[in-house]
């Protein structure tokens, strides 16, 4: 078992409903028309997991190969993209992480993985710092996330 492994999972373009809806919200609700694309990725930080179990989890638990693209450690993005991640505050229940832990334990019962998740947003287009802050404020609920 090794240290923390990070993967990002993104819906393939034809299945990226959340990203498309967020793009529309930014344009209509926030009035920021200069964005060209929005990407939404789920980040998994995984530790206390053997390499073999991690490999099995990558294409069966963290991602569904027909509808998701899985990136290891980092992902490519357009030049000039703005990126931020949103995670639950300490003490908040993370259902996605808990479900991932339970599913991994079905694969290998004797392993006790620690999994943390976050949602990473990639905003493409020419936007000002003020517009970027407005987008972040729209996506982050300060009551339960940071």
C-alpha positions in Angstrom: 0.0 0.0 0.0 1.3 3.4 -0.8 0.4 7.0 -0.2 -2.5 9.1 -1.5 -3.6 8.4 -5.1 -5.7 11.0 -6.9 -8.1 10.4 -9.8 -10.4 12.8 -11.6 -13.6 11.5 -13.2 -15.4 13.5 -15.9 -18.6 12.6 -17.8 -18.0 12.2 -21.5 -19.4 15.3 -23.4 -22.6 13.6 -24.5 -23.3 12.7 -20.8 -22.1 15.9 -19.2 -25.5 17.2 -18.2 -24.4 18.9 -14.9 -21.6 20.8 -16.8 -24.1 21.9 -19.5 -26.6 23.1 -17.0 -24.0 25.0 -15.0 -22.9 26.7 -18.2 -26.4 27.8 -18.9 -26.9 29.0 -15.3 -23.7 31.1 -15.5 -24.8 32.7 -18.7 -28.5 33.3 -17.8 -28.6 33.7 -14.1 -25.2 35.3 -13.5 -25.1 37.1 -16.9 -21.6 36.1 -17.7 -21.7 35.4 -21.5 -18.0 35.2 -22.1 -17.6 31.6 -20.9 -17.0 29.1 -23.7 -17.2 25.8 -21.8 -17.7 24.4 -18.3 -16.3 21.1 -17.2 -17.2 19.3 -13.9 -14.9 16.6 -12.6 -15.2 14.5 -9.4 -11.9 14.2 -7.6 -11.1 11.1 -5.5 -8.2 11.1 -3.1 -7.6 7.5 -2.0 -5.2 6.1 0.6 -4.7 2.8 2.4 -5.5 0.8 -0.7 -3.3 -1.7 -2.5 -2.4 -1.0 -6.1 -4.4 -4.0 -7.4 -7.5 -3.0 -5.6 -7.1 0.6 -6.7 -6.9 -0.5 -10.3 -10.1 -2.5 -10.0 -11.8 0.5 -8.3 -10.8 2.9 -11.0 -12.9 1.4 -13.7 -15.7 0.0 -11.7 -16.3 2.2 -8.7 -14.9 5.7 -9.4 -15.7 5.7 -13.1 -18.0 3.9 -15.5 -16.0 3.4 -18.7 -19.0 3.8 -21.1 -19.9 7.3 -19.7 -16.9 8.6 -17.9 -13.3 9.5 -18.6 -10.8 8.8 -15.8 -7.7 10.9 -15.3 -4.9 9.9 -13.0 -3.3 12.6 -10.8 -4.0 15.5 -13.2 -6.0 16.3 -16.3 -5.5 18.5 -19.4 -7.3 21.8 -19.8 -7.5 24.6 -22.2 -5.0 27.5 -21.8 -6.4 30.3 -19.7 -9.0 28.1 -18.0 -10.0 29.0 -14.4 -10.2 26.0 -12.0 -11.5 25.6 -8.5 -12.6 22.7 -6.3 -15.3 22.4 -3.8 -15.2 19.9 -0.9 -17.3 19.4 2.2 -16.2 21.0 5.4 -14.7 18.8 8.1 -17.5 17.1 9.9 -20.0 17.1 7.0 -21.1 13.7 5.7 -19.7 13.0 2.2 -22.1 10.4 0.8 -20.1 9.9 -2.4 -16.9 9.1 -0.4 -18.8 6.8 2.0 -20.3 4.9 -0.9 -16.9 4.5 -2.6 -15.4 3.2 0.7 -18.2 0.6 1.0 -17.9 -0.5 -2.6 -14.1 -0.9 -2.4 -14.6 -3.0 0.7 -16.8 -5.3 -1.4 -13.8 -5.9 -3.7 -11.3 -6.5 -0.8 -12.8 -6.8 2.6 -9.5 -6.7 4.6 -8.6 -3.2 3.3 -9.7 -0.1 5.1 -9.5 2.7 2.5 -9.7 6.4 3.3 -11.4 8.2 0.4 -12.1 11.9 0.2 -13.9 13.6 -2.7 -14.3 17.1 -4.2 -16.0 18.5 -7.2 -13.6 20.4 -9.5 -14.9 23.0 -11.9 -13.0 24.2 -15.0 -14.3 27.4 -16.5 -13.1 28.2 -20.0 -13.3 31.6 -21.6 -12.2 35.1 -21.0 -13.7 36.1 -17.6 -12.6 38.7 -15.2 -11.6 38.1 -11.6 -14.9 39.5 -10.5 -16.8 37.1 -12.7 -14.8 34.2 -11.5 -15.5 35.1 -7.9 -19.3 35.3 -8.8 -19.1 31.8 -10.3 -17.3 30.4 -7.2 -19.9 32.1 -5.0 -22.7 30.5 -7.1 -21.1 27.0 -6.8 -19.9 27.0 -3.2 -22.4 26.7 -0.3 -20.5 28.1 2.6 -22.7 26.3 5.1 -21.4 22.9 4.2 -18.5 23.4 1.7 -15.3 25.2 1.1 
